[in-house]
Structures are given as structure tokens and as C-alpha cells.
Amino acid sequence: MLQSPRVLALASAEPRFHFTQEALLREAQARLLGPAWQHKAAKAQQAAQIERLFAATQVHERRAAVDLLSYYKRVPGTGERMAVYATEAYTLGKAAADECLRRAAGRREPGDVTDVSVVSCTGYGAPGLDILLARDLALPRDVRRVVIGHMGCHGALVGLRQALTAVRAQPEATVLLASVELASLHFTPTLDPEVLTSYALFGDGAAAALIGAGPEGEGPELVDAYCAADFAAAGQMTWTITDQGFVMGLSPRVPATLRRSVGGVVEGLLGPHDLRAADITHWIIHPGGPAILEAVKRKLELGDEQVAGSWEVLRERGNCSSATVLLILERLLRSGRTHAGEWGVMMAFGPGLTLETCLLRF
């Protein structure tokens, strides 16, 4: 039976704290505007601006590794945030990886894993998650480890691209890919719209996938990957390490840049397989924000149902950075909406301005 690189198992883990967008909005207004409102008209206008920004994200609820209603009563330094990351990222990453391996039991065991890729842009440390997960999941001592760091929201697709390359080069390879993102550790009290957008939009999440060669029916096939960057727009997404955490810059020009570039990138992915966008049934598009989703949907002439999963995850989880596309794929696979032979495209965006894509066959 023909063996192809496939996503053999997929699982996610949820952070401890759950918040409605309304609760986080009120917290942001109270913290940024202060309890003693002088110049009430100006403060009321600022409060309304914050409310409009939160509403524009179309996020309804989010999850976080820390209690956002108390964590920012004082502004922690980057060292403090990394100390929290070390504990919480490990807990979430191991939970997702444990469940992923459990779901693969009988087809793959921990001793079969040859490669580990850990994706995260929200924290660093050594020994890192790659070492700690390999140790505590009882993976082989000669497992090959890679950390994909600071690549932003498209990092998990970089991991899938690397996994595809590994399995093609060595058919007996089995890759454990773990994406762990704790954006909540980096919220910054400011009225700067670009920075405040991250507080209104991002949530925490973790997901893990096991990739290896398998026969039809054992999971979606990884067919190909393709990426390209618009280097002239490199400054439109930034992720800067400061003494008060990592600060995101997200230009309002990003949707227009993606609209200009996405058609050519999709052609680069599909063309070698004699496919067009109209041949793709399922679109797993990273919900960088409503304007980004709408721009991609309109440019590719997609139907509402084709991007429904992206909207659902955005509403229920927010933007969980690199883990988001794996959360969307997991939801799609659980839904029963896929059928054998259908095509799917995964797509995410990050600094560069980079568009990373992956072609699936269900």
C-alpha cells in the first residue's frame, strides 16, 4: 500500500484561564484610563475608541496561561515573563504532545519519533522545550531537535514544511511538531493602536501534530509546501524584544499587502499539481484579524463555508499565533466535513511579510 507523508495525529491543549472579550475590554479601559477620570469628555472618547478596537477584532472569548485580570496590576519585566513562560509553556506543550501521542498509539509510539520541532515566538530558555519534551515524553536520546523561534504566526507551517522534507528524505522518519504560544505574557499597557490591537486580538494556545509516512485513511496527506515574502513590506509586522516583554507592531496596511500577494503565492503552491483555487474544498487560513481574513477570502473568491473554521477559532480563541492553524485543522478533522480525495490549503502570515502555505489531500 502506498505510503505518503501524513498528519497521523493532532491534538491541542487549553490554558487554565478563560475570559470573555467584554471582561478584557473593561479591564483594558480601567487600566489605561485610570479610575480618576479628569477631562471626562476626552476620557470618554478614549474609552469609546478602545471599545471600537476590541469590537473590530470580532473575538468573543480567549484563553490565557495567566490571570489577565491580576497579572498586569504591575508591569513585569521580560525576565519575569520568561520565568512564567518556562513553566506554563512546558505544561501546555507537554499536555498537547501527550494527547497527540496517545491518539497515535498502536500506529506510532514515542520510541518511533525521530525528529522534534518546537515552534514558539513568545518565549525562550535553555534547556528549551525541545529538550524538556524529548526527555519527559521518553523519546529516543538521538532524536533530532529543531526550535523554530520568532517567526510569528506562520511558524507551525514552517514546521510542517520541515516535517514533509524529513519524511520524504527518510520514509521511516516520524516527526513530532509542537506549537506553544503565550502571547498573553506580552501585553503592554498603552493607547498606541497598533500595540493595543495585540491585547484585543491575541490568546494563548498549544497544539501538537505527529507526521510520518502512512497509507490512505491514516490522516491528511502533506502534499507540498510553498512560501514567499514581500520584503518591501517587511516592516508591516514586527515583534520586538524590550525590557517590558515582546512588543508587536501590526500595520493597518497588512491586509492590502496580503491581498496583493496571496494570489501569486497560491498559484506557486497549486500550479505544480495542475490545481487552481477553485479545486480546493477546505481553506485553513490563519485569522490574523477580520480584515486579513476578508482580504484573502475576496481575493481568492472563497465562499463563507470555506473560511468558517477560521472565523470560529478567531471568535472562540482569538489569534493564538502559530498554533492557530493547527487548532483550525483539528476542528476541521473532528467536524466530519472532510471526504476522501478533497484538497485543502493551509495558510499563515508573519514578519517578512511572509506567506507560508501547505497543500493537503484528505
Secondary structure as UniProt FT lines:
FT   STRAND          4..13
FT   STRAND          17..20
FT   HELIX           21..33
FT   HELIX           40..56
FT   TURN            57..58
FT   STRAND          61..64
FT   TURN            68..70
FT   HELIX           71..73
FT   HELIX           78..104
FT   TURN            105..107
FT   HELIX           110..112
FT   STRAND          115..120
FT   HELIX           129..136
FT   TURN            137..138
FT   TURN            141..142
FT   STRAND          144..149
FT   HELIX           152..154
FT   HELIX           155..169
FT   TURN            171..172
FT   STRAND          174..181
FT   HELIX           183..186
FT   HELIX           193..201
FT   STRAND          205..214
FT   TURN            216..217
FT   STRAND          221..229
FT   HELIX           231..236
FT   STRAND          237..242
FT   TURN            243..244
FT   STRAND          245..250
FT   TURN            252..253
FT   HELIX           254..270
FT   HELIX           271..273
FT   HELIX           277..279
FT   STRAND          282..285
FT   HELIX           290..300
FT   HELIX           304..307
FT   HELIX           308..317
FT   HELIX           321..323
FT   HELIX           324..335
FT   TURN            340..341
FT   STRAND          343..350
FT   TURN            351..353
FT   STRAND          354..361
//
